[in-house]
Amino acid sequence: MIEKALTSADVEFVTTLHGEEEVVFHVLLQPRGEQADRLLRAIDDIALGELDEAVREGSTPEGEEALSTGERALEVSLAALRGSGARAEGRLLEDHPLDALRGVVAEVGADEVIVLTDPHYVEEFFHRDWASRARHKVGVPVLKLFSHSKA
């Protein structure tokens, strides 16, 4: 599960986690949320000392624009994974992402879930981040990783 396009460093990291073992990636991208998420992202930016980023949260795409941006990010991520030699499929999530994640895990018989995001300190502190919430839903191990750089 990702929230933005994978960087080349992210692709290298996730594709080498299991050594030579054959892995199939089922990428689920959750586009940016609504106003409450924007506030939490701004607080995270301030906690990281990234005041310029906090100010720019107001210009982050939301709603339909976020879906369009999400579709492009998913296409870029799948192309990058495939370009590294990995097998990859993906879909954009809109409603009830954790239910969709649980469904995909059951559908494909996933062995684990990787949640790859930027740090979200407020959500993590209260265990409301995707990885913490997924651990109670999916029935397989959930590995939480942080993106290597801003996309």
N, C-alpha and C positions, 0 to 999 in steps of 0.2 A: 504494500500500500504506500503510495507516494502522494505528495501534494503539489509538486512542481516537476518540471523536466529534470531528468537525471543528467548530471554532469559526467564528463568522461572519467573523472576520478571515482564517482559513485558507481558507474558501470564496471570499472575495473575491480572495485572493492567487492561488489555483490557477486560478480562472476567468478571470483577466486575464493570465495568463502568455503567451498566444498571441494577444493582441489580439482582432481580429474574426474570426479563423479559427474555423471550426466544430470543436468538440472534443467527443468522447464520453468520459466518465469510466467506467472499469470499476474500481470501488472494491473492494479486498480488505482486510479487517480481520483482523488477527492478534490474538486475545485474549491477555491477559497469560499469561506462562509459569508455570513451576513454581518450586521453591525456588531453584535456581541463578539464575534471572532476578531473583528477589526480592532476593538478595544484591547482584547487580550494580546494581539500581535503588537500593538503599540506599547503596551506595558513590557512585553518581552524585549522589544527594541531598546527601551529606556534602561532596563536591567542590564543589557549588554553594552550600554554606553553608546548606542547607535541612534543618537537623537535625530539625525537627518532621516533615517529610516522611519522613525516614529512619526515624524511630520508627514512623510509621504504615504502613510497608510490610507489616508483619505482618497488617494488616487488609485488604490488597488482595485482591479476589476471585481465587480460583484454581479450576481444574477446571470443574465444571458451572456454578458461580456465575459464573465468568468468561465462559463461553459465553453465558449469559443476558444479562449486562451487555454483551458484545460485540454480540449481536443488536440490542439497543436502540441502541447507539452507531452501528451500521451504518445502521439505519433513520433515525436523526436526521441522519446525514451525507448520506444519499441525498436525504432531504427538503430539506435545506438547499441542496444542489447544484441540485436540480430547481427549488426556489423562486427561485434566482438566474437561472433560464432555461437552465441546462445540461442536457444529456442525461446521465443517470447510471444505471448498473446496479451491482449489487454482490453480494458473497458473503462469508461468514465462512470463514476458513481455520482448520483444526484441525491436521492432520498435514502434514508436509513442505511448508511454506509456499513455499519457493523453487521447488520442483518445480511447485506449483500456479500460481505467478506465471509461470513459464516457459510452462506450458500455456496460460494466458490470453493471454499476449503472442502466442503462435503462433495461437491460436484466433481472436482478433479482429484480428490484423495490426497490433498496437500500434506506434506510431512511437517512443514513449518510455515510461519508467516514472518515476513520481514517488513517492518514499518520503518521507512526511511524519510525523515523530516528534518527541518531546521529545529533547533531547540525551542521549546515552548515552556518556559520556566514556571509560569503561573499554572498552566494546565497540569504540568508534571507534578508540581508540589501537591496539588489536590487530587492527583491520579485521575485526571479527566482527559489526558492525552490519548491518542488513538491506541498506542501500544498497551497501556494500562487497561483500557476498556476492552480491547480485543482479547486480552488474556482470560477474561471471564466469559467470553462468547464462543470462541472458535474451536476449542478442544484439542489444539496442537500447540507446541511451543511458539512463542512470539518473541522474535528478536528485534530489539529497538536499536536503530542506527541513526546517526546524525549525518546530514548531507555534508559533503566535503567543502563545498563552496556555494556561494549564492548563484542561482541560475538566472 
